[in-house]
């Protein structure tokens, strides 16, 4: 039981630290353009897209690279 509580505590601390970093990033250049919640949601959406691309096969990635190289 103590281990579960410790892990939960560490996860919550990490979430708060990440949100603080995100807030500092927002305050340093985006606060005039979008609200913090909009900024936070857009960052999370970009992260989801990045995770999806990480799940691609090596062949798919190489094919995309070939297409990029051939365009130049």
C-alpha positions in Angstrom: 0.0 0.0 0.0 2.8 2.4 0.8 4.5 1.8 -2.5 1.2 2.6 -4.4 0.9 5.9 -2.5 4.5 6.7 -3.2 4.1 6.1 -6.9 0.9 8.1 -7.0 2.7 11.0 -5.2 5.6 10.9 -7.6 3.2 10.9 -10.6 1.3 13.9 -9.3 4.6 15.8 -8.6 5.8 15.0 -12.1 2.5 16.2 -13.6 2.7 19.5 -11.6 6.3 20.0 -12.6 5.5 19.5 -16.3 2.5 21.8 -16.1 4.8 24.5 -14.5 7.3 24.1 -17.3 4.5 24.4 -19.8 3.2 27.5 -18.1 6.7 29.1 -18.2 6.8 28.3 -21.9 3.4 29.9 -22.4 4.2 33.0 -20.4 7.4 33.6 -22.3 5.8 34.1 -25.7 2.2 32.9 -26.2 0.1 34.6 -23.5 -0.9 37.4 -25.9 -2.0 34.9 -28.6 -3.9 32.1 -26.8 -5.1 31.2 -23.4 -3.1 28.8 -21.3 -5.7 26.0 -21.6 -5.7 26.3 -25.4 -1.9 26.3 -25.5 -1.8 23.3 -23.2 -4.3 21.4 -25.3 -2.4 22.1 -28.5 0.8 20.9 -27.0 -0.9 17.7 -25.9 -2.3 17.1 -29.4 1.1 17.6 -30.9 2.5 15.0 -28.4 -0.2 12.5 -29.3 0.6 12.9 -33.0 4.3 12.4 -32.3 3.5 9.2 -30.3 1.5 7.9 -33.2 4.4 8.4 -35.6 6.7 6.5 -33.2 4.5 3.4 -33.7 5.2 3.3 -37.4 7.2 0.5 -39.0 10.7 1.0 -40.2 9.5 0.6 -43.8 6.9 3.3 -43.4 9.5 5.7 -42.0 12.0 5.0 -44.7 9.4 5.5 -47.4 8.5 8.9 -45.9 12.2 9.8 -45.9 12.6 8.7 -49.5 9.6 10.9 -50.5 11.2 13.9 -48.7 14.6 13.4 -50.3 13.0 13.0 -53.8 11.1 16.3 -53.4 14.3 18.3 -53.0 
